[in-house]
Amino acid sequence: MMARRKISLGELAEKVDITPANLSILKTGKAKAIRFSTLEAICKVLDCQPGDILEYKDDEE
C-alpha cells in the first residue's frame, strides 16, 4: 500500500507520529498488537481500509 501511495516508511512514520523503528516492526509483521488509533492514522494517511494492510495468519501453520 505504501508503494501504491508512493510514500516512504520515514514519511509515513512522521505523518502518523510513530517512530520509524516501530512502523518497521508493524510492516514486517513482528508486532504483537496495534492500537486502533495507530491503525486509524495509518489508514487515513494511506487512504485505505484496515483490510487493505492487515492479513490474518494462523499461528499453527
HTML snippet that shows the backbone in 3Dmol.js (N, CA, C, O; Angstrom):
<script src="https://3Dmol.org/build/3Dmol-min.js"></script>
<div id="view" style="width:600px;height:400px;position:relative"></div>
<script>
const pdb = `
ATOM      1  N   MET A   1       0.833  -1.189   0.000  1.00  0.00           N
ATOM      2  CA  MET A   1       0.000   0.000   0.000  1.00  0.00           C
ATOM      3  C   MET A   1       0.877   1.252   0.000  1.00  0.00           C
ATOM      4  O   MET A   1       0.544   2.256  -0.631  1.00  0.00           O
ATOM      5  N   MET A   2       1.992   1.181   0.709  1.00  0.00           N
ATOM      6  CA  MET A   2       2.891   2.341   0.733  1.00  0.00           C
ATOM      7  C   MET A   2       3.449   2.605  -0.664  1.00  0.00           C
ATOM      8  O   MET A   2       3.561   3.759  -1.079  1.00  0.00           O
ATOM      9  N   ALA A   3       3.793   1.559  -1.380  1.00  0.00           N
ATOM     10  CA  ALA A   3       4.328   1.719  -2.737  1.00  0.00           C
ATOM     11  C   ALA A   3       3.272   2.324  -3.660  1.00  0.00           C
ATOM     12  O   ALA A   3       3.576   3.190  -4.482  1.00  0.00           O
ATOM     13  N   ARG A   4       2.036   1.862  -3.517  1.00  0.00           N
ATOM     14  CA  ARG A   4       0.949   2.412  -4.341  1.00  0.00           C
ATOM     15  C   ARG A   4       0.761   3.909  -4.101  1.00  0.00           C
ATOM     16  O   ARG A   4       0.472   4.670  -5.025  1.00  0.00           O
ATOM     17  N   ARG A   5       0.929   4.307  -2.857  1.00  0.00           N
ATOM     18  CA  ARG A   5       0.746   5.722  -2.496  1.00  0.00           C
ATOM     19  C   ARG A   5       2.037   6.532  -2.653  1.00  0.00           C
ATOM     20  O   ARG A   5       2.055   7.746  -2.450  1.00  0.00           O
ATOM     21  N   LYS A   6       3.107   5.834  -3.017  1.00  0.00           N
ATOM     22  CA  LYS A   6       4.424   6.466  -3.202  1.00  0.00           C
ATOM     23  C   LYS A   6       4.847   7.257  -1.965  1.00  0.00           C
ATOM     24  O   LYS A   6       5.174   8.441  -2.032  1.00  0.00           O
ATOM     25  N   ILE A   7       4.825   6.553  -0.839  1.00  0.00           N
ATOM     26  CA  ILE A   7       5.207   7.162   0.432  1.00  0.00           C
ATOM     27  C   ILE A   7       6.261   6.270   1.101  1.00  0.00           C
ATOM     28  O   ILE A   7       6.124   5.047   1.128  1.00  0.00           O
ATOM     29  N   SER A   8       7.290   6.886   1.628  1.00  0.00           N
ATOM     30  CA  SER A   8       8.361   6.125   2.278  1.00  0.00           C
ATOM     31  C   SER A   8       7.973   5.799   3.714  1.00  0.00           C
ATOM     32  O   SER A   8       7.054   6.393   4.278  1.00  0.00           O
ATOM     33  N   LEU A   9       8.692   4.843   4.291  1.00  0.00           N
ATOM     34  CA  LEU A   9       8.459   4.459   5.666  1.00  0.00           C
ATOM     35  C   LEU A   9       8.672   5.655   6.595  1.00  0.00           C
ATOM     36  O   LEU A   9       7.888   5.882   7.516  1.00  0.00           O
ATOM     37  N   GLY A  10       9.727   6.406   6.348  1.00  0.00           N
ATOM     38  CA  GLY A  10      10.019   7.584   7.177  1.00  0.00           C
ATOM     39  C   GLY A  10       8.945   8.644   7.089  1.00  0.00           C
ATOM     40  O   GLY A  10       8.564   9.242   8.096  1.00  0.00           O
ATOM     41  N   GLU A  11       8.456   8.878   5.878  1.00  0.00           N
ATOM     42  CA  GLU A  11       7.404   9.884   5.680  1.00  0.00           C
ATOM     43  C   GLU A  11       6.106   9.445   6.358  1.00  0.00           C
ATOM     44  O   GLU A  11       5.432  10.250   7.001  1.00  0.00           O
ATOM     45  N   LEU A  12       5.761   8.168   6.209  1.00  0.00           N
ATOM     46  CA  LEU A  12       4.539   7.655   6.848  1.00  0.00           C
ATOM     47  C   LEU A  12       4.678   7.728   8.364  1.00  0.00           C
ATOM     48  O   LEU A  12       3.740   8.122   9.056  1.00  0.00           O
ATOM     49  N   ALA A  13       5.832   7.352   8.877  1.00  0.00           N
ATOM     50  CA  ALA A  13       6.063   7.409  10.324  1.00  0.00           C
ATOM     51  C   ALA A  13       5.875   8.827  10.847  1.00  0.00           C
ATOM     52  O   ALA A  13       5.267   9.037  11.896  1.00  0.00           O
ATOM     53  N   GLU A  14       6.396   9.785  10.114  1.00  0.00           N
ATOM     54  CA  GLU A  14       6.265  11.187  10.526  1.00  0.00           C
ATOM     55  C   GLU A  14       4.805  11.629  10.522  1.00  0.00           C
ATOM     56  O   GLU A  14       4.354  12.287  11.460  1.00  0.00           O
ATOM     57  N   LYS A  15       4.070  11.275   9.483  1.00  0.00           N
ATOM     58  CA  LYS A  15       2.666  11.696   9.367  1.00  0.00           C
ATOM     59  C   LYS A  15       1.766  11.003  10.391  1.00  0.00           C
ATOM     60  O   LYS A  15       0.756  11.564  10.816  1.00  0.00           O
ATOM     61  N   VAL A  16       2.138   9.785  10.784  1.00  0.00           N
ATOM     62  CA  VAL A  16       1.342   9.019  11.745  1.00  0.00           C
ATOM     63  C   VAL A  16       1.800   9.300  13.184  1.00  0.00           C
ATOM     64  O   VAL A  16       1.120   8.930  14.141  1.00  0.00           O
ATOM     65  N   ASP A  17       2.945   9.951  13.324  1.00  0.00           N
ATOM     66  CA  ASP A  17       3.539  10.267  14.628  1.00  0.00           C
ATOM     67  C   ASP A  17       3.914   8.991  15.384  1.00  0.00           C
ATOM     68  O   ASP A  17       3.515   8.779  16.529  1.00  0.00           O
ATOM     69  N   ILE A  18       4.694   8.149  14.700  1.00  0.00           N
ATOM     70  CA  ILE A  18       5.206   6.906  15.269  1.00  0.00           C
ATOM     71  C   ILE A  18       6.679   6.820  14.843  1.00  0.00           C
ATOM     72  O   ILE A  18       7.053   7.367  13.806  1.00  0.00           O
ATOM     73  N   THR A  19       7.493   6.152  15.617  1.00  0.00           N
ATOM     74  CA  THR A  19       8.906   6.061  15.244  1.00  0.00           C
ATOM     75  C   THR A  19       9.055   5.154  14.023  1.00  0.00           C
ATOM     76  O   THR A  19       8.291   4.202  13.864  1.00  0.00           O
ATOM     77  N   PRO A  20      10.019   5.435  13.174  1.00  0.00           N
ATOM     78  CA  PRO A  20      10.271   4.551  12.031  1.00  0.00           C
ATOM     79  C   PRO A  20      10.552   3.107  12.464  1.00  0.00           C
ATOM     80  O   PRO A  20      10.168   2.165  11.771  1.00  0.00           O
ATOM     81  N   ALA A  21      11.215   2.935  13.602  1.00  0.00           N
ATOM     82  CA  ALA A  21      11.506   1.588  14.099  1.00  0.00           C
ATOM     83  C   ALA A  21      10.213   0.836  14.426  1.00  0.00           C
ATOM     84  O   ALA A  21      10.071  -0.336  14.075  1.00  0.00           O
ATOM     85  N   ASN A  22       9.280   1.500  15.092  1.00  0.00           N
ATOM     86  CA  ASN A  22       8.011   0.858  15.433  1.00  0.00           C
ATOM     87  C   ASN A  22       7.173   0.594  14.186  1.00  0.00           C
ATOM     88  O   ASN A  22       6.506  -0.437  14.095  1.00  0.00           O
ATOM     89  N   LEU A  23       7.202   1.500  13.244  1.00  0.00           N
ATOM     90  CA  LEU A  23       6.470   1.286  11.996  1.00  0.00           C
ATOM     91  C   LEU A  23       7.075   0.119  11.230  1.00  0.00           C
ATOM     92  O   LEU A  23       6.349  -0.651  10.601  1.00  0.00           O
ATOM     93  N   SER A  24       8.387  -0.020  11.275  1.00  0.00           N
ATOM     94  CA  SER A  24       9.055  -1.137  10.621  1.00  0.00           C
ATOM     95  C   SER A  24       8.626  -2.468  11.237  1.00  0.00           C
ATOM     96  O   SER A  24       8.435  -3.452  10.522  1.00  0.00           O
ATOM     97  N   ILE A  25       8.476  -2.500  12.553  1.00  0.00           N
ATOM     98  CA  ILE A  25       8.006  -3.707  13.238  1.00  0.00           C
ATOM     99  C   ILE A  25       6.598  -4.059  12.774  1.00  0.00           C
ATOM    100  O   ILE A  25       6.286  -5.231  12.559  1.00  0.00           O
ATOM    101  N   LEU A  26       5.755  -3.056  12.623  1.00  0.00           N
ATOM    102  CA  LEU A  26       4.405  -3.302  12.112  1.00  0.00           C
ATOM    103  C   LEU A  26       4.449  -3.811  10.675  1.00  0.00           C
ATOM    104  O   LEU A  26       3.737  -4.747  10.312  1.00  0.00           O
ATOM    105  N   LYS A  27       5.282  -3.190   9.878  1.00  0.00           N
ATOM    106  CA  LYS A  27       5.366  -3.523   8.458  1.00  0.00           C
ATOM    107  C   LYS A  27       5.860  -4.953   8.234  1.00  0.00           C
ATOM    108  O   LYS A  27       5.397  -5.629   7.316  1.00  0.00           O
ATOM    109  N   THR A  28       6.785  -5.414   9.056  1.00  0.00           N
ATOM    110  CA  THR A  28       7.346  -6.748   8.876  1.00  0.00           C
ATOM    111  C   THR A  28       6.494  -7.845   9.521  1.00  0.00           C
ATOM    112  O   THR A  28       6.796  -9.032   9.391  1.00  0.00           O
ATOM    113  N   GLY A  29       5.438  -7.442  10.208  1.00  0.00           N
ATOM    114  CA  GLY A  29       4.546  -8.425  10.820  1.00  0.00           C
ATOM    115  C   GLY A  29       5.039  -8.975  12.144  1.00  0.00           C
ATOM    116  O   GLY A  29       4.532  -9.991  12.619  1.00  0.00           O
ATOM    117  N   LYS A  30       6.015  -8.324  12.742  1.00  0.00           N
ATOM    118  CA  LYS A  30       6.575  -8.803  14.005  1.00  0.00           C
ATOM    119  C   LYS A  30       5.860  -8.229  15.228  1.00  0.00           C
ATOM    120  O   LYS A  30       6.153  -8.628  16.354  1.00  0.00           O
ATOM    121  N   ALA A  31       4.940  -7.312  15.024  1.00  0.00           N
ATOM    122  CA  ALA A  31       4.220  -6.697  16.139  1.00  0.00           C
ATOM    123  C   ALA A  31       3.192  -7.663  16.700  1.00  0.00           C
ATOM    124  O   ALA A  31       2.558  -8.409  15.953  1.00  0.00           O
ATOM    125  N   LYS A  32       3.030  -7.647  17.999  1.00  0.00           N
ATOM    126  CA  LYS A  32       2.035  -8.490  18.665  1.00  0.00           C
ATOM    127  C   LYS A  32       0.675  -7.806  18.706  1.00  0.00           C
ATOM    128  O   LYS A  32      -0.353  -8.473  18.824  1.00  0.00           O
ATOM    129  N   ALA A  33       0.663  -6.479  18.610  1.00  0.00           N
ATOM    130  CA  ALA A  33      -0.583  -5.717  18.706  1.00  0.00           C
ATOM    131  C   ALA A  33      -0.405  -4.367  18.034  1.00  0.00           C
ATOM    132  O   ALA A  33       0.713  -3.929  17.765  1.00  0.00           O
ATOM    133  N   ILE A  34      -1.528  -3.718  17.769  1.00  0.00           N
ATOM    134  CA  ILE A  34      -1.520  -2.358  17.237  1.00  0.00           C
ATOM    135  C   ILE A  34      -2.692  -1.603  17.852  1.00  0.00           C
ATOM    136  O   ILE A  34      -3.793  -2.142  17.971  1.00  0.00           O
ATOM    137  N   ARG A  35      -2.460  -0.393  18.230  1.00  0.00           N
ATOM    138  CA  ARG A  35      -3.541   0.436  18.770  1.00  0.00           C
ATOM    139  C   ARG A  35      -4.476   0.835  17.636  1.00  0.00           C
ATOM    140  O   ARG A  35      -4.047   1.093  16.511  1.00  0.00           O
ATOM    141  N   PHE A  36      -5.749   0.879  17.958  1.00  0.00           N
ATOM    142  CA  PHE A  36      -6.723   1.292  16.949  1.00  0.00           C
ATOM    143  C   PHE A  36      -6.441   2.708  16.455  1.00  0.00           C
ATOM    144  O   PHE A  36      -6.664   3.016  15.284  1.00  0.00           O
ATOM    145  N   SER A  37      -5.953   3.563  17.340  1.00  0.00           N
ATOM    146  CA  SER A  37      -5.647   4.941  16.932  1.00  0.00           C
ATOM    147  C   SER A  37      -4.500   4.967  15.923  1.00  0.00           C
ATOM    148  O   SER A  37      -4.503   5.782  15.000  1.00  0.00           O
ATOM    149  N   THR A  38      -3.521   4.078  16.095  1.00  0.00           N
ATOM    150  CA  THR A  38      -2.411   3.984  15.142  1.00  0.00           C
ATOM    151  C   THR A  38      -2.901   3.426  13.814  1.00  0.00           C
ATOM    152  O   THR A  38      -2.550   3.940  12.752  1.00  0.00           O
ATOM    153  N   LEU A  39      -3.707   2.382  13.873  1.00  0.00           N
ATOM    154  CA  LEU A  39      -4.269   1.799  12.657  1.00  0.00           C
ATOM    155  C   LEU A  39      -5.117   2.825  11.913  1.00  0.00           C
ATOM    156  O   LEU A  39      -5.046   2.927  10.688  1.00  0.00           O
ATOM    157  N   GLU A  40      -5.905   3.570  12.645  1.00  0.00           N
ATOM    158  CA  GLU A  40      -6.743   4.608  12.039  1.00  0.00           C
ATOM    159  C   GLU A  40      -5.880   5.680  11.365  1.00  0.00           C
ATOM    160  O   GLU A  40      -6.190   6.120  10.257  1.00  0.00           O
ATOM    161  N   ALA A  41      -4.817   6.093  12.020  1.00  0.00           N
ATOM    162  CA  ALA A  41      -3.939   7.122  11.456  1.00  0.00           C
ATOM    163  C   ALA A  41      -3.248   6.624  10.193  1.00  0.00           C
ATOM    164  O   ALA A  41      -3.131   7.365   9.217  1.00  0.00           O
ATOM    165  N   ILE A  42      -2.792   5.374  10.207  1.00  0.00           N
ATOM    166  CA  ILE A  42      -2.147   4.798   9.021  1.00  0.00           C
ATOM    167  C   ILE A  42      -3.134   4.736   7.863  1.00  0.00           C
ATOM    168  O   ILE A  42      -2.803   5.108   6.737  1.00  0.00           O
ATOM    169  N   CYS A  43      -4.348   4.265   8.140  1.00  0.00           N
ATOM    170  CA  CYS A  43      -5.369   4.173   7.089  1.00  0.00           C
ATOM    171  C   CYS A  43      -5.745   5.548   6.556  1.00  0.00           C
ATOM    172  O   CYS A  43      -6.005   5.704   5.363  1.00  0.00           O
ATOM    173  N   LYS A  44      -5.773   6.529   7.420  1.00  0.00           N
ATOM    174  CA  LYS A  44      -6.111   7.892   6.991  1.00  0.00           C
ATOM    175  C   LYS A  44      -5.041   8.431   6.039  1.00  0.00           C
ATOM    176  O   LYS A  44      -5.362   9.000   4.995  1.00  0.00           O
ATOM    177  N   VAL A  45      -3.781   8.253   6.401  1.00  0.00           N
ATOM    178  CA  VAL A  45      -2.675   8.752   5.575  1.00  0.00           C
ATOM    179  C   VAL A  45      -2.610   8.003   4.242  1.00  0.00           C
ATOM    180  O   VAL A  45      -2.383   8.607   3.194  1.00  0.00           O
ATOM    181  N   LEU A  46      -2.813   6.674   4.291  1.00  0.00           N
ATOM    182  CA  LEU A  46      -2.714   5.867   3.070  1.00  0.00           C
ATOM    183  C   LEU A  46      -4.027   5.811   2.286  1.00  0.00           C
ATOM    184  O   LEU A  46      -4.082   5.234   1.199  1.00  0.00           O
ATOM    185  N   ASP A  47      -5.085   6.413   2.844  1.00  0.00           N
ATOM    186  CA  ASP A  47      -6.409   6.420   2.205  1.00  0.00           C
ATOM    187  C   ASP A  47      -6.834   4.996   1.855  1.00  0.00           C
ATOM    188  O   ASP A  47      -7.100   4.673   0.697  1.00  0.00           O
ATOM    189  N   CYS A  48      -6.889   4.148   2.899  1.00  0.00           N
ATOM    190  CA  CYS A  48      -7.238   2.748   2.699  1.00  0.00           C
ATOM    191  C   CYS A  48      -8.072   2.246   3.874  1.00  0.00           C
ATOM    192  O   CYS A  48      -8.328   2.980   4.828  1.00  0.00           O
ATOM    193  N   GLN A  49      -8.483   1.008   3.791  1.00  0.00           N
ATOM    194  CA  GLN A  49      -9.220   0.340   4.853  1.00  0.00           C
ATOM    195  C   GLN A  49      -8.267  -0.602   5.594  1.00  0.00           C
ATOM    196  O   GLN A  49      -7.265  -1.026   5.019  1.00  0.00           O
ATOM    197  N   PRO A  50      -8.556  -0.939   6.859  1.00  0.00           N
ATOM    198  CA  PRO A  50      -7.669  -1.848   7.596  1.00  0.00           C
ATOM    199  C   PRO A  50      -7.416  -3.167   6.858  1.00  0.00           C
ATOM    200  O   PRO A  50      -6.301  -3.686   6.901  1.00  0.00           O
ATOM    201  N   GLY A  51      -8.408  -3.704   6.198  1.00  0.00           N
ATOM    202  CA  GLY A  51      -8.241  -4.949   5.463  1.00  0.00           C
ATOM    203  C   GLY A  51      -7.259  -4.850   4.310  1.00  0.00           C
ATOM    204  O   GLY A  51      -6.761  -5.866   3.823  1.00  0.00           O
ATOM    205  N   ASP A  52      -6.978  -3.634   3.872  1.00  0.00           N
ATOM    206  CA  ASP A  52      -6.008  -3.433   2.791  1.00  0.00           C
ATOM    207  C   ASP A  52      -4.567  -3.624   3.271  1.00  0.00           C
ATOM    208  O   ASP A  52      -3.666  -3.885   2.474  1.00  0.00           O
ATOM    209  N   ILE A  53      -4.362  -3.491   4.586  1.00  0.00           N
ATOM    210  CA  ILE A  53      -2.994  -3.568   5.105  1.00  0.00           C
ATOM    211  C   ILE A  53      -2.795  -4.666   6.143  1.00  0.00           C
ATOM    212  O   ILE A  53      -1.661  -4.929   6.544  1.00  0.00           O
ATOM    213  N   LEU A  54      -3.873  -5.312   6.588  1.00  0.00           N
ATOM    214  CA  LEU A  54      -3.770  -6.378   7.572  1.00  0.00           C
ATOM    215  C   LEU A  54      -4.045  -7.723   6.921  1.00  0.00           C
ATOM    216  O   LEU A  54      -4.832  -7.830   5.981  1.00  0.00           O
ATOM    217  N   GLU A  55      -3.374  -8.755   7.445  1.00  0.00           N
ATOM    218  CA  GLU A  55      -3.578 -10.110   6.952  1.00  0.00           C
ATOM    219  C   GLU A  55      -3.588 -11.051   8.146  1.00  0.00           C
ATOM    220  O   GLU A  55      -2.736 -10.951   9.029  1.00  0.00           O
ATOM    221  N   TYR A  56      -4.555 -11.968   8.176  1.00  0.00           N
ATOM    222  CA  TYR A  56      -4.629 -12.947   9.251  1.00  0.00           C
ATOM    223  C   TYR A  56      -3.776 -14.152   8.897  1.00  0.00           C
ATOM    224  O   TYR A  56      -3.861 -14.690   7.792  1.00  0.00           O
ATOM    225  N   LYS A  57      -2.950 -14.571   9.854  1.00  0.00           N
ATOM    226  CA  LYS A  57      -2.145 -15.791   9.697  1.00  0.00           C
ATOM    227  C   LYS A  57      -2.334 -16.635  10.938  1.00  0.00           C
ATOM    228  O   LYS A  57      -2.166 -16.150  12.057  1.00  0.00           O
ATOM    229  N   ASP A  58      -2.682 -17.898  10.745  1.00  0.00           N
ATOM    230  CA  ASP A  58      -2.846 -18.826  11.861  1.00  0.00           C
ATOM    231  C   ASP A  58      -1.475 -19.164  12.433  1.00  0.00           C
ATOM    232  O   ASP A  58      -0.566 -19.521  11.684  1.00  0.00           O
ATOM    233  N   ASP A  59      -1.316 -19.056  13.739  1.00  0.00           N
ATOM    234  CA  ASP A  59      -0.034 -19.344  14.384  1.00  0.00           C
ATOM    235  C   ASP A  59       0.381 -20.794  14.243  1.00  0.00           C
ATOM    236  O   ASP A  59       1.569 -21.106  14.325  1.00  0.00           O
ATOM    237  N   GLU A  60      -0.570 -21.679  14.035  1.00  0.00           N
ATOM    238  CA  GLU A  60      -0.254 -23.108  13.971  1.00  0.00           C
ATOM    239  C   GLU A  60       0.303 -23.537  12.620  1.00  0.00           C
ATOM    240  O   GLU A  60       0.811 -24.652  12.492  1.00  0.00           O
ATOM    241  N   GLU A  61       0.219 -22.683  11.621  1.00  0.00           N
ATOM    242  CA  GLU A  61       0.713 -23.061  10.289  1.00  0.00           C
ATOM    243  C   GLU A  61       2.191 -22.847  10.164  1.00  0.00           C
ATOM    244  O   GLU A  61       2.766 -23.115   9.109  1.00  0.00           O
TER     245      GLU A  61
END
`;
const viewer = $3Dmol.createViewer("view");
viewer.addModel(pdb, "pdb");
viewer.setStyle({}, {cartoon: {color: "spectrum"}});
viewer.zoomTo();
viewer.render();
</script>
